[in-house]
Amino acid sequence: ARVGTAGTRLARTDYSVGLAASVFPQLHHMNLQWTLHRPFKFAPYLSLNLPAFANSQLCSARGGDCFYDMSSATSERLDAELPFEVYSIANTPPALGFRVPGIDLPKTEFDAETRKKIELLMAERGFVVFEGQMDLSGDDQVRVSEYFGSRKIHSTHGVHPEAPNRHIFRLSNDESRGIVGVGPQWHNDGSFLDPMFSHVGYYSVHAPSEASGVGGETWFASTRMAYNILTKEEKTYWSGLCSISSNGGVVHPVVYTHELTGRKHVYLHLGMTGAILDCSKRRKQREEKGDDLDKLGADGLVLLNKAQMLQLFNRYNDLLNDPRVHHKYRYRTGDLVVIDNLSVAHKADGSGHKPIDGHGEDHLRIVHRSTVRGKKPFHPDELLPGVRFIDMEGPNPFNADGVWQPGGLGFRWDESIPMQN
C-alpha cells in the first residue's frame, strides 16, 4: 500500500493545560486551550493557539524559547496532518515522542509528502514509535530508515554474525546473539562523523518480558527542552563552547540551531568527547576587530581544564536526567523506534546490559540499529568558520592545563559509569 496525504485530514484535538503562576502570574488558575495545528514559522506541525501577548510572555520567561508543562498520564491523538492516526506517548514530558499504531511497514510505502511531515514531527517531538512490526526484516528496516534525512544509510559499526545484513548493528544482552554493553551514557550517535547521523532506527526484535525484571529500556531526552532549562548566563557561556570528538577530532557546537525547527538545542557526547574549547574570546575578537581569524590558531581559544570539564559534564548529565525533558521507553517486541538524532539524545538503561547468564528467553533483549547519513555538516561555523577537524592524536596546541584526551572513550567524567559507546 502507498500512503499519501492528498485530501486527508485528521480531526483537530484541543488540550487543556494549567500555567504556573511563576511563569505567567496573570493567567494562574485559568483554563487555556492549547491546539495542535499548522504552524507559525518555527513550529512546522505543533504550535500554540494562544493570543500573541500570552505566547510572548511565556517565551520571554524562558529566554526566547518556549518550555511547556504539558505532561500527561494518558495518550492523546495528535492532529499531525497525516493520513493515519498519530498519538502521543503516555507518561512522557511535553511534546516528546509520538506513536503510530496500525501501519504494516513491510507492506506500506510512504509518499514524499508523508515522509516530510513525519520528519518534521520527529524534529519537534524527537522520536516516533511504529508499533506492532512483527515481521520487519533487516531490508525493511533499512528501507524505512532511508525515508528520512539524506535518505542514505550509513553504517560504521561491527557486524554480528546474526545480523540480517551489514547495515544492521545487532545489540543484545547475550553476546552470542548480539553486541553487548553499548551506549550507557547520554549521547548522540555518530559524534565521530562529519556530518553526524541525521536519524537512527531501533527495532525491537525481542524484548524482555515484564516478569523478568530486565527492562532493557532506552532513555530519550529532548535537547531542546534541556537548553530551555539553562539559565541566561549558562546559555551565553555554553553558546561559546565547541566539543572535539576523542575519536577522529570532529568539532561540534555545544549549542546549535535545528535546521528544521529553528529552535536551539544542546549537544555533548558524555562518552566520546576528548576536549572542549571555549571560543568566546575568539568570537569577541572577530566581532570587535574584524580580523582574519578564520584559520585555526591558539589565540583566543582556551581548553577547559579538568574542573571545568567535570562541572560541564555533570551539569549536562543532570539536565538530561531531569524528568521534565526525558522519557524512559520500554520496548515491546515489534516496536520500531526512529529518532531525529539532532533533536534527542539517548542512553541505554543499565538493565539492558545485564548478562542473560543462563536465564531463558524472557530475559533476552535484541535490538537492531540502523543509521542514516547526515544531510548537512554539524559544525560551529559561528565560532570557528571553516574548522571541521582538530588533530586529537597530535600534541595539545592550546593551554597546557586544558583536558586533551584522544582515543575511543574520551574524557572520564564519572569513573563509576561503564565506558562503551
C-alpha positions in Angstrom: 0.0 0.0 0.0 1.2 3.5 -0.8 0.3 6.0 1.9 -0.2 9.6 0.8 -1.7 12.8 2.3 -3.8 14.2 -0.6 -7.3 15.0 0.6 -6.7 13.5 4.1 -7.1 15.5 7.3 -7.4 14.3 10.9 -9.9 15.9 13.3 -8.3 18.6 15.4 -7.9 17.9 19.1 -7.7 20.5 21.9 -5.8 20.0 25.1 -6.2 22.0 28.3 -3.2 22.8 30.5 -2.6 25.0 33.5 0.2 27.5 33.6 2.2 28.0 36.7 1.9 31.4 38.3 5.6 31.8 38.4 5.7 31.7 34.6 2.7 33.8 33.8 1.0 35.1 37.0 -2.0 36.8 35.5 -3.1 33.6 33.9 -2.9 31.5 37.0 -5.9 29.1 37.5 -7.2 29.9 34.0 -8.0 27.0 31.7 -6.3 27.8 28.4 -6.7 25.7 25.3 -3.6 24.5 23.5 -4.2 23.4 20.0 -2.0 21.4 17.7 -2.3 23.0 14.3 -0.4 24.0 11.2 2.3 26.4 12.2 3.9 29.6 12.6 7.4 29.8 11.2 9.4 27.7 13.6 6.9 25.0 14.7 6.0 23.1 11.5 3.2 21.0 12.8 3.0 21.7 16.5 2.3 25.2 17.8 0.2 27.2 20.2 -3.2 28.7 19.6 -2.8 31.4 22.2 -3.0 35.2 21.9 0.3 36.7 20.8 0.8 38.5 24.0 0.4 35.3 26.1 2.8 33.4 23.9 5.4 36.2 24.1 5.2 36.3 27.8 5.7 32.5 28.1 8.6 32.6 25.7 10.4 35.6 27.2 10.2 33.9 30.6 12.4 31.2 29.2 14.8 33.4 27.3 13.1 33.5 24.0 12.1 29.8 23.6 9.0 28.1 24.9 9.0 25.5 27.7 5.7 23.9 28.3 4.3 21.9 31.2 2.0 19.5 29.4 2.9 16.1 30.8 0.1 13.6 30.7 -0.5 10.1 32.1 -2.7 9.3 29.1 -2.1 9.0 25.4 -3.8 11.6 23.2 -4.5 11.7 19.5 -2.4 14.3 17.7 -3.5 16.4 14.7 -0.4 15.9 12.7 -1.9 16.3 9.2 -1.0 12.7 8.3 -3.2 10.1 6.6 -3.1 7.8 9.6 -3.7 8.1 13.3 -0.9 9.5 15.4 -0.8 9.6 19.2 1.3 11.0 22.0 3.0 8.6 24.3 1.6 8.3 27.8 3.6 9.4 30.8 6.1 11.5 28.8 7.2 15.1 29.2 5.6 17.7 26.9 6.0 17.3 23.2 8.3 14.3 23.4 7.7 11.2 21.2 4.7 10.0 19.3 3.4 6.6 18.2 1.8 5.2 15.1 -0.3 2.1 15.5 -1.8 0.0 12.8 0.7 0.6 10.0 2.2 -2.6 8.4 5.6 -1.2 7.3 6.7 -4.1 5.2 3.6 -3.7 3.1 3.5 0.1 3.1 5.3 2.8 1.2 5.1 6.5 2.3 4.9 9.1 -0.4 7.3 12.1 -0.3 4.8 14.4 1.4 4.1 11.9 4.2 7.8 11.3 4.8 8.4 15.1 5.1 5.6 15.5 7.6 6.8 12.6 9.7 10.3 14.0 9.6 9.1 17.5 10.7 7.1 15.9 13.6 10.2 14.0 14.7 12.2 17.2 14.6 9.6 18.7 17.1 8.9 15.6 19.2 12.2 13.7 18.9 11.1 10.2 18.1 8.4 8.1 16.6 7.3 4.5 17.5 5.8 2.4 14.8 4.1 -0.3 16.8 3.5 -3.9 16.1 6.0 -4.5 13.3 6.3 -8.3 14.0 7.7 -9.2 10.5 10.1 -6.4 9.9 13.2 -7.7 8.0 16.6 -6.1 8.0 16.0 -4.9 4.5 12.6 -3.4 5.5 14.3 -1.5 8.4 16.9 -0.1 6.0 14.2 1.0 3.6 12.1 2.7 6.2 15.2 4.4 7.7 16.0 5.8 4.3 12.7 7.7 4.2 14.4 10.4 6.3 17.4 12.7 6.4 19.7 12.3 3.4 17.8 9.1 2.6 21.1 7.2 2.5 22.0 4.5 5.1 25.5 5.0 6.6 26.9 2.0 8.5 30.0 2.4 10.7 29.6 -0.5 13.1 30.8 -4.0 13.5 28.6 -6.7 12.1 27.4 -9.5 14.4 27.1 -13.0 12.8 23.4 -13.0 13.5 22.8 -9.5 11.9 20.4 -9.8 8.9 22.6 -7.5 6.8 25.7 -5.4 7.1 23.7 -2.2 7.8 22.1 -3.6 11.0 24.0 -3.1 14.3 22.7 -6.0 16.3 22.6 -5.3 20.1 21.8 -7.7 22.9 22.5 -8.7 26.5 23.7 -12.1 25.2 27.0 -11.9 23.4 26.1 -14.9 21.3 23.1 -13.1 20.0 24.4 -9.5 19.5 26.9 -6.8 20.6 26.8 -6.2 24.4 27.3 -3.2 26.6 26.7 -0.3 24.1 25.6 3.2 24.9 25.5 3.6 28.7 25.9 7.4 28.8 23.9 10.2 27.2 25.0 10.7 23.6 24.0 11.3 20.0 25.0 8.6 17.5 27.8 9.3 15.1 29.6 12.0 17.0 32.9 11.0 15.3 31.4 11.7 11.8 31.1 14.7 9.6 28.2 15.1 9.4 26.6 13.1 12.3 23.8 10.7 11.6 20.5 12.5 11.0 18.2 9.7 12.0 18.6 6.4 13.8 16.3 3.4 13.9 15.9 0.9 16.7 13.9 -2.2 16.0 13.0 -4.4 19.0 13.5 -8.0 17.7 13.0 -9.4 21.2 12.0 -7.5 24.3 12.4 -9.0 27.8 9.2 -9.9 29.5 7.9 -7.6 32.2 8.1 -10.5 34.7 11.8 -10.8 34.1 12.6 -7.5 35.7 15.3 -6.9 33.0 13.7 -3.8 31.5 16.2 -3.1 28.7 14.8 0.4 28.0 16.3 3.3 26.1 16.1 6.8 27.7 15.4 9.6 25.2 15.9 13.3 26.2 14.8 16.4 24.4 18.0 18.5 24.0 15.7 21.5 23.1 13.9 21.3 26.5 17.3 20.8 28.2 18.5 24.1 26.6 15.4 25.8 27.8 16.2 24.8 31.4 19.6 26.6 31.3 19.9 29.9 33.0 20.5 33.0 30.8 24.2 33.0 31.9 24.6 29.3 31.1 23.1 29.8 27.6 25.6 32.6 26.9 28.5 30.5 28.2 27.6 27.2 26.5 27.0 29.1 23.2 30.7 29.9 23.1 31.8 26.2 23.5 32.9 23.7 21.0 33.2 19.9 21.5 36.0 17.9 20.0 35.4 14.2 19.5 38.1 12.0 21.0 37.7 9.6 18.1 38.7 11.5 15.0 38.8 15.1 16.2 35.5 16.2 14.7 34.4 19.6 16.0 30.8 20.2 17.0 28.9 23.1 18.7 27.7 22.7 22.2 24.7 24.8 21.4 23.1 24.6 17.9 20.0 25.5 16.0 18.0 22.7 14.4 17.7 23.3 10.7 14.0 22.2 10.5 12.6 23.9 13.5 14.9 26.9 14.1 15.0 26.0 17.8 18.1 25.8 19.9 19.5 22.6 21.4 22.4 21.5 23.5 24.9 18.8 22.5 27.6 16.8 24.3 28.7 13.2 24.0 29.4 12.0 27.5 31.4 9.0 26.3 33.5 10.2 23.3 34.5 13.8 24.0 38.2 14.5 24.1 38.3 18.2 24.7 36.1 21.3 25.0 37.2 24.6 23.5 35.9 28.0 24.9 35.7 30.1 21.8 34.0 33.1 23.3 37.2 35.2 23.2 37.8 34.3 19.6 34.2 35.3 18.7 34.6 38.6 20.5 37.8 39.3 18.7 36.1 38.8 15.3 33.1 40.9 16.3 35.2 43.8 17.6 38.2 43.8 15.3 37.1 42.1 12.2 40.5 40.4 12.0 41.0 37.4 9.7 40.6 34.8 12.4 39.2 32.0 10.2 42.3 30.0 10.3 42.7 28.0 13.4 45.3 29.1 15.9 45.6 29.0 19.6 45.0 32.8 20.0 41.6 33.3 21.6 40.9 29.6 22.1 41.0 28.1 25.6 40.6 24.4 26.5 38.5 23.7 29.6 40.5 22.3 32.4 39.6 19.2 34.4 37.5 21.1 37.0 35.6 23.0 34.3 35.0 19.8 32.3 33.7 18.0 35.3 31.3 20.8 36.0 30.1 20.9 32.4 29.7 17.2 32.0 27.8 16.8 35.3 25.5 19.7 34.5 24.7 18.2 31.1 24.1 14.8 32.7 21.8 16.4 35.3 19.9 18.3 32.6 19.1 15.2 30.6 18.3 13.3 33.8 15.7 15.9 34.6 12.2 14.2 34.4 10.9 17.3 32.6 12.9 16.5 29.5 13.3 12.7 29.2 11.3 9.5 28.8 12.4 6.0 29.6 11.0 4.0 26.8 10.2 0.3 27.4 10.3 -1.7 24.1 7.7 -4.2 23.1 8.7 -6.9 20.7 7.9 -5.5 17.2 8.4 -1.8 18.0 10.4 0.3 15.5 11.6 3.5 17.1 13.1 6.1 14.8 14.7 9.2 16.3 15.8 12.6 15.0 19.4 12.4 16.2 19.7 16.2 16.4 16.5 16.6 18.4 17.0 14.0 21.2 20.0 12.4 23.0 19.7 8.9 24.3 21.3 6.3 26.5 20.8 2.6 27.2 19.3 1.7 30.6 21.7 -0.3 32.7 19.2 -3.2 33.0 19.7 -3.9 29.3 23.4 -4.6 29.8 22.9 -7.3 32.5 24.2 -10.7 31.1 21.5 -13.2 30.4 23.5 -15.7 32.5 21.5 -18.8 31.7 18.1 -17.2 32.1 15.5 -18.1 29.5 14.2 -16.1 26.5 12.1 -14.0 28.8 15.3 -12.2 29.8 16.6 -11.8 26.3 17.0 -8.3 24.7 17.7 -7.9 21.0 17.6 -4.6 19.2 18.6 -3.8 15.6 20.0 -0.4 15.0 20.2 1.4 11.6 21.8 4.8 11.0 21.1 7.4 8.3 23.8 9.7 6.8 23.5 13.3 7.9 22.4 15.9 5.4 24.4 18.9 6.5 27.7 19.4 8.4 27.2 19.9 12.1 29.9 22.5 12.8 30.4 25.6 15.0 30.7 27.9 12.0 29.7 31.0 14.0 32.7 30.3 16.4 35.2 28.5 14.1 34.4 29.2 10.5 35.8 26.5 8.2 37.2 24.3 11.0 35.9 20.8 10.7 38.5 18.7 12.5 41.3 19.2 15.0 44.0 16.5 15.2 43.5 14.9 18.6 46.3 12.5 18.1 48.8 15.2 17.9 50.2 17.4 20.7 47.9 19.8 22.6 48.2 23.2 20.7 46.3 25.1 23.4 46.7 25.9 27.1 48.7 23.2 28.9 46.2 22.8 31.8 43.4 22.0 29.4 42.0 18.5 29.1 43.2 16.8 25.9 42.1 13.2 25.8 42.4 11.3 22.4 41.1 7.8 21.9 37.9 5.9 21.6 36.5 6.7 25.1 37.4 10.3 25.7 37.3 12.2 29.0 36.4 10.2 32.0 34.0 12.4 33.9 32.5 9.6 36.1 34.6 6.6 36.9 31.6 4.6 38.0 29.9 4.5 34.6 30.9 1.8 32.2 32.7 3.2 29.1 31.5 1.8 25.8 29.7 3.7 23.1 
